[in-house]
Amino acid sequence: MGSLGGATSDLRSPLLLPSERRLGIDEVLRQHAGEFGRWQLRHFVLVSAAWALEAFHTMVMIFADRETSEEPRQWDWLGGGAASTVAEWGLVGEQRYKIGLVQSAFFLGCMIGSGVFGHLSDSFLGRKGSLTVVCILNALFGFLTSISPAYWFYLALRFLTGFSTGGVGLCAFVLATEPIGLSKRGVAGMSTFYFFSAGIALLAAIAYLFDSWRLLYVVTSLPSLLFVLIILPFVSESPRWYLVRRKTPEAMAVMHSIAKKNGEHIPPGVVVVLDGEHEEHKEDNQVAEIKNNGKVAVAAASIIDVVRSPTTRVRLVLMVAINFLSSVVYYGLNLNVVNLETNIYLSVLLNAVAEMPAYLLTAVLLDRFGRRPLAIGTLWLSGVFCVMGSLASGVAAMKEVRMACGVIGIFGMAATYNLLFIYTAELFPTVVRNAALGCASQASQMGAIAAPLVVVLGGPLPFAVFGLCGMVGGFLAFLLPETMNRPLYDTMARLEEGERH
C-alpha cells in the first residue's frame, strides 16, 4: 500500500505543475498584464512629478540671480540686499561675469551627475534608488544654498545641486516608461516633459511671491524632500531592472501587481525573461544554468560595450552631437529673452506655456510619422526661425518679429527635446540604456554650458548660431535608424541580432 502511495505521489507531482512559458516583459504586458492601464497611469504620474522638481532647481537661478525687476512692479533691489545674489554681492559691472560662472557651474554639475547616476541606476542602486538619492541631495544642497555666507560658497553649492539635479530627469524618465507596453511607451515618454514645463510655470508664480533669493531656495527645495517622503514610497522599482539584475521573483511580483491593478491576470507558469531567453531558447538556458551551478548572470555591460559595438557606437556619437546642438538652442533661446528686455516673470511663464503645444504635437505625430522624420522636422523648424530672427536683429521695429521667432524656435526645440529622450531610450538595450541616456544628457549639459557664452555675443550672432545648430542637428538625424514599432531589446546581443534581421 505504501508503494502504491509513493507511486501515486510521483505521478501526481508533474501533472499538477503548470508548463512554464518564458516571455519577455513586452509580451507579458501585451498579452496578460495590460500595456497602459490604471497601474501604469498612476505610476507614471507619481514618478514624472520629479520633472517639476528638476525645473525648480534648474530655473530658480533666473530669479535668484536677477539684476533688476521690471514691470509690472517697478522697483530696484526690493527687499534690499536680500532681493537677489546680484544685489547682495554686487555682481554688476566687472563682476557681472560671476553670474554666468554660477550658471555654467550648475550645468557642469549636471553633466557630471547625469553620467554618474546613469551608471548607478543601471547597476546596484537601480532606478528608484537613484531617484531617491538625487532628490535627497537636491533638498540638502538647496537648503544649504539658502544660507550661503559668500559668493564662492554659493557657486560651490550650485555646482553640487547641479550634480544631483543631473540624475533627476534621467532616472524619472526611465523608471516611468519601462513598465509601459511597447505600443503606448512612445506617447507616454513624450508626456513627461509636460511636468517640466508645468514646474517652470509654477516656479514663475513662486518667484513672484517670494522676493528674497534665500527664501526662494528654501521654498523650491522643500518639494524634493516631500517627494521622497510622500510619493516615492508608493512607487515600484522597474521590473526590467530587476530582470537584468537576475531578481526574477521581484520582477514577477511587479508584473502581477500591474495585472491585478489593471483588472488582468497573468496565467500560472508565465515567467518573465530577458530577450533571447524565450521558449525557443529554454533548453539551452537550462543547460547553461546547470553548468553554472544554477547561477545565471548577465554579462556586465557598460558604455565601453556601447563604443565597441559598431551599431551602438554610431548611434551614440550621433545622439551626443544632436543633444549638444539642441541644448545650445533650447537654453540659449530661453536665456536670450534678457536681450529682448521683457518682463522676467511673464517671459518665463510664456516660454513654459509655449512648450506645451510642442509636446502635444510630437505625442500625436510620434507614432504616425516615426521618430526620425519628426526629429528632422522639429530641428529644422527651430533652425529656420532662428535664422529669421538673426536677419531681423538690429532693427528696432522688428522687436516683435524677433520675439515671435524666438517663441517658435523654442516650440520646435522643445518638441525635439521631448522626442530625443524616447528616441535615445529606444536606440539602446536595457543593460546600457541609462548609461547611454547619461551620455546624451551629459552632451545636453555641455550645450547648456555653452549657451550663455553664445547669448553674451549680442546682436544677430546668437540667433545665427542657434539657427546653424538646428540645421546641422537635422542633417545628423538623417543618419539615425527608425525605432517606431521595434522591440525594446534587453541585451547587446539581442540588439545586434535584431539589426541583422
Disulfide bonds with the S-S distance in Angstrom:
none
